[in-house]
Amino acid sequence: MAKQIERPIPESRAWSYVVMGGLLEIVWASGFKYAYVPSIVILVALLTSFDLLIRATKALPVGTVYAVFAGMGTLGTTLVEIVSSGGVSAIRIAFILLLLACIIGLKLSGKGSETA
């Protein structure tokens, strides 16, 4: 049997995987807290988010991918918590904005910084 050659995915597609995976991380992480989120939704979101993360690391630096993925999850679950609780402090908003700036900085500095 001939071995199929795996073509590398474009960076733009890899970044879309990171974004989709980060959004799914918000679903499964927030789903742990709220009983009305079905367990199957949590499980599918969890498995799919990690599959997307793994696919993205084929074309992007692992450290950058994971930092952006985890940062998105942190931001998203924090925002879900703020919306559901109805309260937020100025210091919390400041740290959320700082985290967002760091995620954007990692994304912008990650291009071409590592070679495979």
PyRosetta script that sets phi, psi and omega in degrees:
from pyrosetta import init, pose_from_sequence

init()
pose = pose_from_sequence("MAKQIERPIPESRAWSYVVMGGLLEIVWASGFKYAYVPSIVILVALLTSFDLLIRATKALPVGTVYAVFAGMGTLGTTLVEIVSSGGVSAIRIAFILLLLACIIGLKLSGKGSETA")
pose.set_psi(1, 136.7)
pose.set_omega(1, 179.3)
pose.set_phi(2, -82.3)
pose.set_psi(2, 137.5)
pose.set_omega(2, 178.8)
pose.set_phi(3, -80.4)
pose.set_psi(3, 129.8)
pose.set_omega(3, 178.5)
pose.set_phi(4, -75.9)
pose.set_psi(4, 139.8)
pose.set_omega(4, 177.8)
pose.set_phi(5, -86.2)
pose.set_psi(5, 125.2)
pose.set_omega(5, 179.9)
pose.set_phi(6, -86.8)
pose.set_psi(6, 118.5)
pose.set_omega(6, 179.2)
pose.set_phi(7, -80.1)
pose.set_psi(7, 139.5)
pose.set_omega(7, 178.1)
pose.set_phi(8, -68.6)
pose.set_psi(8, 146.8)
pose.set_omega(8, 178.2)
pose.set_phi(9, -84.3)
pose.set_psi(9, 149.3)
pose.set_omega(9, 178.0)
pose.set_phi(10, -65.8)
pose.set_psi(10, 151.6)
pose.set_omega(10, 179.8)
pose.set_phi(11, -57.8)
pose.set_psi(11, -39.3)
pose.set_omega(11, -178.2)
pose.set_phi(12, -63.0)
pose.set_psi(12, -38.8)
pose.set_omega(12, 177.7)
pose.set_phi(13, -68.5)
pose.set_psi(13, -39.9)
pose.set_omega(13, 178.9)
pose.set_phi(14, -61.2)
pose.set_psi(14, -41.8)
pose.set_omega(14, 178.1)
pose.set_phi(15, -66.4)
pose.set_psi(15, -34.3)
pose.set_omega(15, 176.8)
pose.set_phi(16, -66.3)
pose.set_psi(16, -34.0)
pose.set_omega(16, 174.6)
pose.set_phi(17, -62.8)
pose.set_psi(17, -41.8)
pose.set_omega(17, 179.4)
pose.set_phi(18, -62.7)
pose.set_psi(18, -45.2)
pose.set_omega(18, -179.4)
pose.set_phi(19, -63.9)
pose.set_psi(19, -47.1)
pose.set_omega(19, 179.4)
pose.set_phi(20, -63.0)
pose.set_psi(20, -41.2)
pose.set_omega(20, 177.9)
pose.set_phi(21, -63.4)
pose.set_psi(21, -40.4)
pose.set_omega(21, 177.7)
pose.set_phi(22, -63.6)
pose.set_psi(22, -40.0)
pose.set_omega(22, 177.5)
pose.set_phi(23, -65.6)
pose.set_psi(23, -40.2)
pose.set_omega(23, 177.6)
pose.set_phi(24, -68.3)
pose.set_psi(24, -30.5)
pose.set_omega(24, 176.2)
pose.set_phi(25, -62.9)
pose.set_psi(25, -37.7)
pose.set_omega(25, 176.8)
pose.set_phi(26, -61.0)
pose.set_psi(26, -41.0)
pose.set_omega(26, 180.0)
pose.set_phi(27, -62.3)
pose.set_psi(27, -52.6)
pose.set_omega(27, -174.9)
pose.set_phi(28, -72.9)
pose.set_psi(28, -36.4)
pose.set_omega(28, -179.9)
pose.set_phi(29, -68.6)
pose.set_psi(29, -42.0)
pose.set_omega(29, 177.2)
pose.set_phi(30, -69.7)
pose.set_psi(30, -32.6)
pose.set_omega(30, 179.9)
pose.set_phi(31, -61.7)
pose.set_psi(31, -25.6)
pose.set_omega(31, 177.7)
pose.set_phi(32, -62.4)
pose.set_psi(32, -32.3)
pose.set_omega(32, -175.4)
pose.set_phi(33, -84.2)
pose.set_psi(33, -33.7)
pose.set_omega(33, -170.9)
pose.set_phi(34, -103.0)
pose.set_psi(34, 117.5)
pose.set_omega(34, -174.4)
pose.set_phi(35, -65.0)
pose.set_psi(35, -22.5)
pose.set_omega(35, -177.9)
pose.set_phi(36, -77.3)
pose.set_psi(36, -7.9)
pose.set_omega(36, 176.2)
pose.set_phi(37, -85.6)
pose.set_psi(37, 117.8)
pose.set_omega(37, -177.6)
pose.set_phi(38, -61.6)
pose.set_psi(38, 143.8)
pose.set_omega(38, -179.4)
pose.set_phi(39, -58.1)
pose.set_psi(39, -35.6)
pose.set_omega(39, -178.8)
pose.set_phi(40, -65.8)
pose.set_psi(40, -35.4)
pose.set_omega(40, 177.6)
pose.set_phi(41, -64.9)
pose.set_psi(41, -43.3)
pose.set_omega(41, 178.6)
pose.set_phi(42, -61.7)
pose.set_psi(42, -46.7)
pose.set_omega(42, -178.2)
pose.set_phi(43, -63.7)
pose.set_psi(43, -46.5)
pose.set_omega(43, 179.8)
pose.set_phi(44, -63.8)
pose.set_psi(44, -43.4)
pose.set_omega(44, 179.0)
pose.set_phi(45, -62.8)
pose.set_psi(45, -41.4)
pose.set_omega(45, -179.9)
pose.set_phi(46, -63.1)
pose.set_psi(46, -51.1)
pose.set_omega(46, -178.4)
pose.set_phi(47, -64.7)
pose.set_psi(47, -41.4)
pose.set_omega(47, -179.9)
pose.set_phi(48, -66.7)
pose.set_psi(48, -40.2)
pose.set_omega(48, -179.3)
pose.set_phi(49, -63.5)
pose.set_psi(49, -41.2)
pose.set_omega(49, 179.3)
pose.set_phi(50, -72.3)
pose.set_psi(50, -32.3)
pose.set_omega(50, 175.0)
pose.set_phi(51, -62.8)
pose.set_psi(51, -43.9)
pose.set_omega(51, 178.4)
pose.set_phi(52, -64.5)
pose.set_psi(52, -38.7)
pose.set_omega(52, 177.8)
pose.set_phi(53, -61.8)
pose.set_psi(53, -44.7)
pose.set_omega(53, 179.3)
pose.set_phi(54, -62.9)
pose.set_psi(54, -44.0)
pose.set_omega(54, 179.0)
pose.set_phi(55, -61.6)
pose.set_psi(55, -40.6)
pose.set_omega(55, -178.7)
pose.set_phi(56, -64.8)
pose.set_psi(56, -34.1)
pose.set_omega(56, -178.3)
pose.set_phi(57, -71.1)
pose.set_psi(57, -9.0)
pose.set_omega(57, 175.6)
pose.set_phi(58, -71.9)
pose.set_psi(58, -22.7)
pose.set_omega(58, -176.2)
pose.set_phi(59, -121.2)
pose.set_psi(59, -14.2)
pose.set_omega(59, -175.6)
pose.set_phi(60, -125.6)
pose.set_psi(60, 159.2)
pose.set_omega(60, 177.8)
pose.set_phi(61, -61.5)
pose.set_psi(61, 132.0)
pose.set_omega(61, -175.7)
pose.set_phi(62, -58.3)
pose.set_psi(62, -45.7)
pose.set_omega(62, -178.1)
pose.set_phi(63, -61.2)
pose.set_psi(63, -42.1)
pose.set_omega(63, 179.4)
pose.set_phi(64, -67.2)
pose.set_psi(64, -44.9)
pose.set_omega(64, -179.9)
pose.set_phi(65, -59.5)
pose.set_psi(65, -47.9)
pose.set_omega(65, -176.8)
pose.set_phi(66, -67.3)
pose.set_psi(66, -39.6)
pose.set_omega(66, 179.5)
pose.set_phi(67, -63.2)
pose.set_psi(67, -43.4)
pose.set_omega(67, 179.0)
pose.set_phi(68, -66.9)
pose.set_psi(68, -43.9)
pose.set_omega(68, 178.5)
pose.set_phi(69, -58.4)
pose.set_psi(69, -51.3)
pose.set_omega(69, -178.9)
pose.set_phi(70, -67.4)
pose.set_psi(70, -37.5)
pose.set_omega(70, 178.0)
pose.set_phi(71, -64.3)
pose.set_psi(71, -42.6)
pose.set_omega(71, 177.2)
pose.set_phi(72, -60.7)
pose.set_psi(72, -43.0)
pose.set_omega(72, 178.7)
pose.set_phi(73, -62.6)
pose.set_psi(73, -42.1)
pose.set_omega(73, 178.9)
pose.set_phi(74, -63.9)
pose.set_psi(74, -47.9)
pose.set_omega(74, 178.0)
pose.set_phi(75, -60.3)
pose.set_psi(75, -47.3)
pose.set_omega(75, -176.3)
pose.set_phi(76, -65.2)
pose.set_psi(76, -45.6)
pose.set_omega(76, 179.9)
pose.set_phi(77, -67.7)
pose.set_psi(77, -33.3)
pose.set_omega(77, 176.0)
pose.set_phi(78, -65.3)
pose.set_psi(78, -42.9)
pose.set_omega(78, 178.4)
pose.set_phi(79, -65.5)
pose.set_psi(79, -39.2)
pose.set_omega(79, 176.3)
pose.set_phi(80, -60.6)
pose.set_psi(80, -43.6)
pose.set_omega(80, 179.2)
pose.set_phi(81, -63.3)
pose.set_psi(81, -41.5)
pose.set_omega(81, 178.8)
pose.set_phi(82, -63.0)
pose.set_psi(82, -45.1)
pose.set_omega(82, -179.1)
pose.set_phi(83, -65.3)
pose.set_psi(83, -42.3)
pose.set_omega(83, -177.1)
pose.set_phi(84, -73.4)
pose.set_psi(84, -31.5)
pose.set_omega(84, -179.5)
pose.set_phi(85, -88.9)
pose.set_psi(85, -24.0)
pose.set_omega(85, 177.7)
pose.set_phi(86, 80.8)
pose.set_psi(86, 6.6)
pose.set_omega(86, -178.8)
pose.set_phi(87, -134.9)
pose.set_psi(87, 146.7)
pose.set_omega(87, 178.5)
pose.set_phi(88, -153.7)
pose.set_psi(88, 145.6)
pose.set_omega(88, 178.5)
pose.set_phi(89, -103.1)
pose.set_psi(89, 162.8)
pose.set_omega(89, 179.6)
pose.set_phi(90, -63.7)
pose.set_psi(90, -38.1)
pose.set_omega(90, -179.4)
pose.set_phi(91, -66.4)
pose.set_psi(91, -36.9)
pose.set_omega(91, 177.5)
pose.set_phi(92, -65.0)
pose.set_psi(92, -41.7)
pose.set_omega(92, 177.3)
pose.set_phi(93, -62.9)
pose.set_psi(93, -41.2)
pose.set_omega(93, 179.5)
pose.set_phi(94, -60.9)
pose.set_psi(94, -44.2)
pose.set_omega(94, -180.0)
pose.set_phi(95, -70.1)
pose.set_psi(95, -34.0)
pose.set_omega(95, 175.6)
pose.set_phi(96, -62.9)
pose.set_psi(96, -44.2)
pose.set_omega(96, 178.7)
pose.set_phi(97, -65.9)
pose.set_psi(97, -37.0)
pose.set_omega(97, 176.2)
pose.set_phi(98, -63.5)
pose.set_psi(98, -44.8)
pose.set_omega(98, 177.9)
pose.set_phi(99, -62.2)
pose.set_psi(99, -42.4)
pose.set_omega(99, 177.9)
pose.set_phi(100, -60.7)
pose.set_psi(100, -42.4)
pose.set_omega(100, 178.1)
pose.set_phi(101, -62.7)
pose.set_psi(101, -39.2)
pose.set_omega(101, 178.6)
pose.set_phi(102, -66.5)
pose.set_psi(102, -40.5)
pose.set_omega(102, 178.3)
pose.set_phi(103, -62.6)
pose.set_psi(103, -45.6)
pose.set_omega(103, 179.2)
pose.set_phi(104, -63.4)
pose.set_psi(104, -41.7)
pose.set_omega(104, 177.4)
pose.set_phi(105, -61.0)
pose.set_psi(105, -41.7)
pose.set_omega(105, 177.5)
pose.set_phi(106, -63.8)
pose.set_psi(106, -42.1)
pose.set_omega(106, 179.9)
pose.set_phi(107, -63.1)
pose.set_psi(107, -44.4)
pose.set_omega(107, -178.1)
pose.set_phi(108, -71.2)
pose.set_psi(108, -34.2)
pose.set_omega(108, -178.3)
pose.set_phi(109, -85.0)
pose.set_psi(109, -11.2)
pose.set_omega(109, -175.7)
pose.set_phi(110, -77.2)
pose.set_psi(110, -23.1)
pose.set_omega(110, -175.9)
pose.set_phi(111, -68.4)
pose.set_psi(111, 117.5)
pose.set_omega(111, 175.6)
pose.set_phi(112, 75.7)
pose.set_psi(112, 6.8)
pose.set_omega(112, -177.6)
pose.set_phi(113, -82.7)
pose.set_psi(113, -20.7)
pose.set_omega(113, 177.8)
pose.set_phi(114, -128.7)
pose.set_psi(114, 147.7)
pose.set_omega(114, 175.7)
pose.set_phi(115, -112.2)
pose.set_psi(115, 151.8)
pose.set_omega(115, -177.9)
pose.set_phi(116, -82.4)
pose.dump_pdb("model.pdb")
